[in-house]
Each structure stands twice: as structure tokens, then as C-alpha cells.
């Protein structure tokens, strides 16, 4: 979630005076532009534990059972992401149990390298980096009734050391993620937190949930965050090159999709119709897709 150990219990500066997203809103697929398709596919299959659902020279789709979660778009000529470019901080794959998180820890230790592990008060999380320098989080939520809340009614999130012993003990040695795994959230690196808030909160309708120094977290339905954004690395240019291609927000019905379409159409960002919804290139040139 954050590299800061401080939990901030003050109302976030972002707000919305308009409509908010339905509580059933969730993150769908995340797409990455990748140079080495074989290596990246193998990483997300072997280390993260996703299943390869389809593959061609143009790319691969990975997920769990029949549900796609990650799209790898083969872009062999794409340059590396610029050091000052906005984009992905991490994709966060949410597993449904501590046993599944323990299995993920075992896979990372066997096949890769763990970058870090944290207890956020609302979740416990493992962090790693894929072969093309995209951040990856694998986490599981604590029961919502156990989440800490501040006096302002907002969820409190922090970053504390995570004892890996219980995860090791819980592992059943499964080679892949179980049914119920999804993309719990996407964390972005942005050039402007104000622009992030104006688009994703004031226009799209996410609700501000928490903030830490130079980072904001927004969600729907009281979830601790479906989207995070930080300015820790002082990015100053739009997204480009390898890395994040787009991500998807899934709405519960066509009525909710129409409402989002109407709110965005009235602003500065152009809406493009797709086969199953709409696509918008928002702040920092980051494409977000919406579907019902």
C-alpha cells in the first residue's frame, strides 16, 4: 500500500459533491504492455499462480478458472518505461484466505524474490516485482468487521511489519491461486494527486477512503481502496512505454455504466465506446475502461 509507517487519521482533501459509484463496483482486468511475452507469462503463471486462459503471438490472458484478471499485450518494440513517467505502482491480486496467501509466499520463495511484506490493518500483503519492473502485490483482506476506523468514520490504514510465520504455517502447497481470487485494487504513480482526485473522485464517483503523505486511496462501497495513487517518486510525464496499458472498472449494471458515461462526457476527457462499455484516457494518459 504505502512505504510510510504513519497512519493518517484526517479527512482526505478529495471530496465529491456528486454521485458515487454503487457499492458493488470492483476492479476487473489489468493490462500490461510487455516486451518478453514468454518470460512474463511464465512469471504470472508460476510465481503469482494465475492460469493461462489464452495465448497468441499478440499476447496472453491469465486469470483464475474462467475469469480473466491480467492481459499481457505483446509489444516487443516498446521502450522501457521512462524514469519520470507516470503509470503502475503495482497490480494487487487479492486471494480469499490466509492459506492461499501462504501458498503465494511459498511460490515466491521457490521461484522468485520477495521485496517486502506488510500488515496494513485491513489486510496482509506480499510485495514483489515482475521481470519487466512492474510492481505486484498479493494480499488477503481481514474481515471487514475487524478493520480499524477513525473518528471521522473513515478506515485507518497503516504499514506495519508482517509476521510471516502464520503464513508459512497456513500454506497447503497449492501451485496456483484458488477460486475467488481477483484484482482487489490498482495502485498508480501519478504526476498530480489533485488531478487524480478531480477525475476518479469528483467525476467518476469513487469515494475518498484514506491518505498518507503524498498518497491517496479511494474506493466504492466502503472498501479500503480500489485505487491508490502516490507521488512518492515525483513522476512528471504521462504514461508511456512498457508497463501499464489500461485497467478496468466493473459496474453492477447498465444504469451505473450510463451514469459514469454521462458524468465523464460532461468533463474534459473524451469517451470512446467499446464492445462492452467505454474507455477513457484520463489523467497522465492512463486508460481506464468501464463495463457493466
N, C-alpha and C positions, 0 to 999 in steps of 0.2 A: 504494500500500500504506500508506505512512505519511508523515507530514510531518517525521519525525525523521531525521537523518543518522546516528544511532547504531545500530549493531547490537548487540543484547544477547545474550550467549552464556552465559546462566544458565538452568537448567531453569525452565520456566514454573511458576507457582504452581498451575495447574489440573492435575488428575490424574484418572484413572479407575481404580477397582479392579474394575470390572465388564467386561462385554462391550464390544468395539469394533466399529465398522462394517466391513463387508467392504471390501477394497481397491478393488473395482470401483465403489464408491459415487461419485456425481457430483452436480453441481447440474443441475437441469432448467430449468424456466421461471422467470422473474421477472415479477411483475405489478405494474403501476403504476396508481394512480387518477389520471386526468388530466382537466383542465378543457377544454383545446382539443385535441380529438382530431385534427383535420386537421393542425395545426401539429406536434404530437408525432409523428404517423405520418410526416410528411414528414421530420422530423429523423432519425428512426431508419432511414428508408429512404435518404435522400440522404447524410447525414453518416456514420452508423455503417456503412451498407451492407447492412442487412438487407432481405429480400424480404417484401413484404406478402402473407401467405398467405390471410387472410380479413379482411373488414371489414364492419361494420354500424353502425347508429346507436348500438348499445350498446358498441362497442369495435372493436379491431383486434388481430390476431395477426400477429407478424412473426417471421421466422426465416431459415434457410438451406435451400435445396432444399425438402424436405417436413418439416423438423424445426422445430417452434415453439420459440422461445427467449424471446420477450417478448410479454406480454399487456398491452394498453392498455385499461383499463376506463374508459369514458366517465362521468365524474362531474362534470357542469358546475356543480353547486351545491356541490361540496365546497370547504371553505375552504382557504386556503393552510396548509401545514404550520406548526405553531406553532414559534416560535424555540426553545423549550425542549423540544420533543417529540422522542422517540426515532424511529428509522426508518432510512432508507437513507443510507449514506455514498457508496457507488457500486455499480452493477452492472458486472461485469467481463467483457467479451466477449473470449474467447481465440481468436486466429487461429493457423493452423498453420505460418506461415512468416514470415521477415523481409520477403519480398516483399509479403505480404498486409498486414503492419503498415506498410510503406512506402506502399502504396495508401491505407490508412486515413489516414496523415499527409497525403497529397495531398488527400484529400476534405475533411478538417478545414480545411486551409489555404484551399481553394477556397470552401467553403460556410459555415464557422463560425470559431470561435476556439479555439486550443489553450491550455489552462490550465497545462499542465506536462508534463514528460517525465522519466522516471527509469529508471535501471538498478538493479534490486533484487538483483543477484547470481544470482537464479534466473530472472529474466525481464526484459524491457524493455517499458516501458509508456508509453502516452499518456493524458493526462487532459483531460477537458472536462466541461462542464455543459450539460444539455439545457434547452429553453426554459422548463421549469417548475422549474428549480433542483435537478434530480436529478443526482447525480454519475455520470459514465460513465468507465470505464477500458476501453481497447482494448490488449491485450497479447499477447505471444507468449513461451512458455517457452523457456529454454535447454535443451539436452539434460540429462536428469536426472543423467547421469554427471558433468556439469560443475558441479552445484550444490555450493556450499561447505557443509561440516558442521563443527560444533564438537566439542569433546572429549566432550560429553555425548551425541553421536550425533544431535543434532537439527540440522535445516537452519538455516543462518545466512542471514538476510535483512537487507538494509540499504537505504538510499536514497542513490543517487549520481547525479551528472549523467549524462545520456544524450546521446551524440553523435548528432545527427540526420542527419549526413552519410551514413552507411551505409544508413539507411532511405530517404533520398531516392534514393540510387543504386539501391536494390533495387526500387523501385516499378515496376510494369508498367502502371500507369494503369487498373487494373480498377475499375469503378464500384461493385462490391459485394464482400462478403466471400465467400471460397471455401468449398467443401465442407470439412467438418472443423471449422468454426468452432462454438464452443459458449459457454455461460456457464461460465467457469472457476471463478469464485468470486463471492460476495456479501459486501460489507463493510457492516456495520451500525454505527449510532451507538446506544449503549445507555446506560441510566442506571446500571447496575451490572455491572462486569466479573465480580464474584463470581457473580451470578445467571446471567450468560451461561455461565460455566463449569459451574455446577451443572446447567444444563439440557442444553447442547449436548455437553458432555464426559461428565459423570458419569451422565447419564440417556440421552441419545440415542446416545452412543458415539463421537463424534469424538475424535481424539487431539490433544493439545496439541502444536504444532509450534514456535512461536516467540513471543517477546514483545518489545515495545519499550515505552518509557514510556507508560503509560495505554492500551495496546492489546494484544490477544491474537489469535493466529492458530491455527486448528485445521483439521485435515484428516483424510482417511481414506487408508489405503494408503501413507503416507509422503509424500503430496502436500503441497507447502509451505503451502497453505491453500485449503480450500473455503469457509471462513467466516472473516471478520475482524470484530473488534469494537473500537471505541475509545470513550473517554470524554473526548476532547480538548475538545469544546465544552460539556461539563458539562450534558448533557441531563438533565432532571428529571421529565418527564412521559411517559406512554405515547404510542405512535404514534397519529397522527390526521390527518385532512385529506388533502390531495393527497400523492402520493408513494407509498411502498411499500405495496402491498395484501397481497401474500404472495410467498413464494418456495418453490421445490420441491426436495426432495432425492430423487434417484432411486437405488433399491437394486437389486441384481442379480437378486433372485428373491423369491418369496412368503415363503420361510422367513426371509429377512432382514427383510422387512416385518413379519412376525408377531413377530419378536424385538423390534423397535423398539416396536411397538404394546404388547407386554407390559411393557416397561420403563417407558414413559410412563404407562401405565394405573396403575402402582403408585405414581405420584407425585402432585403437586399440580395437574397440568394435565389438563383434560378432553380426551378423544379423540373426534373426530367422524368417522364413516365417510363416505367419498366414493365416487363411482362407480368409481374406480380405485385407492383407497388410503385414507389417513387424513389428517385435518387437525387441527392443534393450535395453539391460541393460547398462545404461550409468553411468556417474559419481555418486559415492555414492551408487551404486547398485539400483538406481531408474530406473524402467522400463518405457519406453516411446514407444508407439505404433503409427505407421503411416498407414494411409489408404487414398485411393482416394475417 
